[in-house]
Amino acid sequence: MRVDKFLNCVNITKKRAVSEDMCKSGVVSINDIVVKPSKDVKVGDIVAIKYLQKVVKYQVLQIPTTKTIPKTKQNEYVKELI
C-alpha cells in the first residue's frame, strides 16, 4: 500500500491530499529514508513524520484491507514509538 494512502487509512492524517503533500515536502520517512507518496509500506517498517516541534514514529503492524478503519482500531495497524 502506498505511504500516502496508508497514513490516511489508519487515521494519522485526515485527508490523503494532506499526506501526499507531507511526503512531497520531505517530512515523511520510512526506515530513516525520506520517501515519495508512491513508496510502498510493508509490515515492520518504521514511518516517521517530522512536525515543527517533534518527530513522531509509527511501526506498521499490519496493512489495512479496507479504505478506512475506525479510529478505535488504529492500534491494531500502527504502534506509536517513543
C-alpha positions as CSV (number, residue, x, y, z in Angstrom):
1,M,0.0,0.0,0.0
2,R,1.2,3.5,-0.8
3,V,2.5,5.5,2.1
4,D,0.2,8.4,1.5
5,K,-2.8,6.1,1.3
6,F,-1.7,4.2,4.4
7,L,-1.4,7.4,6.5
8,N,-4.9,8.3,5.6
9,C,-6.4,4.8,6.1
10,V,-5.0,4.4,9.6
11,N,-6.2,7.9,10.6
12,I,-2.9,9.6,11.0
13,T,-3.9,12.3,8.5
14,K,-7.4,13.4,7.8
15,K,-7.1,13.6,4.0
16,R,-5.0,11.7,1.5
17,A,-4.1,15.0,-0.1
18,V,-2.5,16.2,3.2
19,S,-0.4,13.0,3.5
20,E,0.6,13.3,-0.2
21,D,1.7,16.9,0.4
22,M,3.6,15.9,3.5
23,C,5.5,13.3,1.5
24,K,6.3,15.8,-1.2
25,S,7.6,18.3,1.4
26,G,10.1,15.7,2.7
27,V,8.7,15.3,6.2
28,V,7.7,11.6,5.9
29,S,10.4,8.9,6.0
30,I,10.3,5.1,6.1
31,N,13.2,3.5,7.9
32,D,15.1,6.8,8.0
33,I,14.8,7.4,4.3
34,V,12.7,10.3,3.0
35,V,10.1,8.9,0.6
36,K,7.7,10.0,-2.1
37,P,4.0,9.4,-1.8
38,S,4.1,6.3,-4.0
39,K,6.5,4.4,-1.8
40,D,5.1,1.1,-0.6
41,V,4.7,0.4,3.1
42,K,5.4,-3.1,4.5
43,V,4.7,-4.7,7.8
44,G,7.6,-3.9,10.2
45,D,8.5,-0.6,8.6
46,I,9.1,2.5,10.8
47,V,7.2,5.5,9.4
48,A,8.5,8.8,10.9
49,I,6.7,12.2,10.5
50,K,8.7,15.4,11.3
51,Y,6.5,18.1,12.7
52,L,7.7,21.5,13.7
53,Q,8.4,20.7,17.4
54,K,8.8,16.9,17.3
55,V,9.2,13.7,15.3
56,V,6.5,11.0,15.7
57,K,7.4,7.4,14.7
58,Y,5.0,4.6,14.0
59,Q,5.7,1.0,13.5
60,V,3.5,-0.7,10.9
61,L,1.8,-3.8,12.4
62,Q,-0.5,-4.7,9.5
63,I,-1.8,-3.3,6.3
64,P,-5.5,-2.3,6.1
65,T,-7.6,-4.2,3.6
66,T,-10.4,-1.6,3.6
67,K,-10.4,2.1,2.5
68,T,-10.7,3.3,6.1
69,I,-10.6,1.8,9.5
70,P,-12.3,3.0,12.7
71,K,-10.2,5.3,14.9
72,T,-10.7,2.8,17.8
73,K,-8.9,0.1,15.8
74,Q,-5.9,2.2,14.9
75,N,-3.6,0.5,17.5
76,E,-4.1,-2.8,15.5
77,Y,-2.4,-1.3,12.5
78,V,0.2,1.0,13.9
79,K,2.1,1.4,17.1
80,E,3.4,4.8,18.1
81,L,7.1,4.5,19.2
82,I,8.5,6.7,21.9
